[in-house]
Amino acid sequence: MTTFTGVELKLVRKLAAEPPLTVLQIKQACPIHSVCNPLPVFRIYKIDDASFEAQWNGYHESGPKQIFRFADAA
């Protein structure tokens, strides 16, 4: 199971106050290509008031997704 960094946990707390179906993400510029649109490095999606989906990506490839409960992540 993946754990959250401090920056990611801050986004999780912010997402808890948002309406369902909200998406928050951390984007970083691709270190290899100066002009490219990499995937968001971290993406969270609010499913409902109790749960959300988190995804950790590489710059150009989709990474693992996991479902969490807000109560367990805080």
N, C-alpha and C positions, 0 to 999 in steps of 0.2 A: 504494500500500500504506500502510495506517495504521500509525503507530508508537505505542509505548506511553509513557505518562507515567510518572513515578516511582511514583506510587500504584498505577497499573495493573500495572506491572512487579513490584511487591511482591506483589500478588495472584497473578500468574502463578507466581512462585517458590513461594508457599504451595500453589497448586494442584498443582504437580509432586509434592508429598509426599502428596497425597490419593489415595484409590482412584479408579479409572475411574468415569465417570458422575457425578462430583461437579460441582456448579455453585457458583461464587462470583460475587458481584455487588456493585457500588457503586450504592446508591440515593441519590437526592437528592429533597428535597421540591420539588414543582412551584412555580415562582415566580409563576405566573399564577393558579392556583386554590388556595385555602387548604385545601379538603377534596377531594382527588382522589388517585387511586392511579396515579402516573406509572410508566412502564416503568423498569427499572433503567437508569441512564445507561451503565454498562459491565457486561457479563456474560461470563463465561468458563465453558466446559464442557469437562471432561476426557474426551476420546474414548478414549484408551489411555495407556500409560506414555510414549509418544513424542510424542503430538500433542494439541492442544486447539483448540477453536473460540472465537473472540472476537467479540463483537458490541458495537457502539457505537450507542446509541439516542438519539433526542430524547426529550423528556418524554412525548410522546403518539404518537410514530411510531417504528416499527422502523427501525433503521439498518443499515449494512453488516455483513455477517458474513464472517470470513476464517478459514481453517484455518492453524495455525502448528505448528511442531515446537518442543518445549521447548528443544532444543539451539540453535535459531536465535534464539529470543526472549531468551535470557539474555545 
